């Protein structure tokens, strides 16, 4: 309750501070880095790699902030199990879902899915950027000439191709997740008469009313 009072006093009288500044910077920084990575994928390799490293760094920050941030940023505060998430989705279909001040169960599941997929995409991109890096999985054993016995293992063509296919598939999955995320934000904004995109800019939302979950 003390946290709620402090956060309310930091905003306007009819608003409540929900998203802290580091979380908001992370969110929009990730939007910018992912957009740059997508736009430069086939055109500008250097910019694409820089954007990929930025994505990886931002995801690493979010993992830390999931334990060190304010209460609405912490994983323990908003992550729900599959049963609670499915119950919330059923309530959405029935148009009776409750308003959450922070992440609702569906938004929490989407946050987790995005972080996992972003991590996997960044990691496979990092592997592709330098073929000399250790292989994720080895090609079938090949007989090496005696002079090559101490040569570090390098990826073969088949693994390189598989990595590129996996990286592209993960990027496509990210686009789908982003589209679902935006649709979910738009739907929740309409249902609860609250601009959630603007809230992620200002950090402030309407205080919880009767039936809302703070």
C-alpha positions, 0 to 999 in steps of 0.5 A: 500500500505504501508503494501505491501511495508513493507512486500516485503522488509522483503523478497527477492527482487522477493518475498513478505511476505504473511504468518506471523510467528504465522500463519505458526506455527499455520498451521503446529502445527495443522497438527501435532496435528491432525495427532497425534490425528488421529493416537492415536484414538484407541490406546493411549487415553492419547496422543489422549486427549493431541492432542485434547486439542492442537487442541482446543488451536490452533483453539482458537489462530486462532480465535484471530489471525483472528482479530489481525494478519497481513492483510492476516491472518484477516478474514475480509480480505479473507472471502467471501460470497457464491456468490463470492465463487461459482463464483470462483469455476465456474472460476476454472472449466473454468480454468480462476480463478485469482491468490490471494496473500492470501486465494482465496474464495475457500480456505477461505471457506475451512478454515472456514469449517475446523475451525468449524469442528475442534471446534466441534470435539474437543468439543465432544471429551472433552465431551466424556473424562469426563462422569460427565460433563453436558449433551449436551442433556438430556435422557428422564426423569427418576424417581429418588429415594428420596436420589438421587434428588440432584445428578448432572445430568449425561449422560446416555448410549444413549447420550454417544453412540450418542456423540461417534458416532458424534465425529467419524463422525466429525473426518471422515468429517475432513479427507474429508475436509483435502483431499479436502484442499490438493487437492485444494492446489496442483491444485492452485500450478499447475495452478499458478506455485507456491509451496503453501506448501513451501510458508506456510513454508517460508511465502513468495510468488511471488508478485502480477502480472497483474490480480492478487488480492493482 
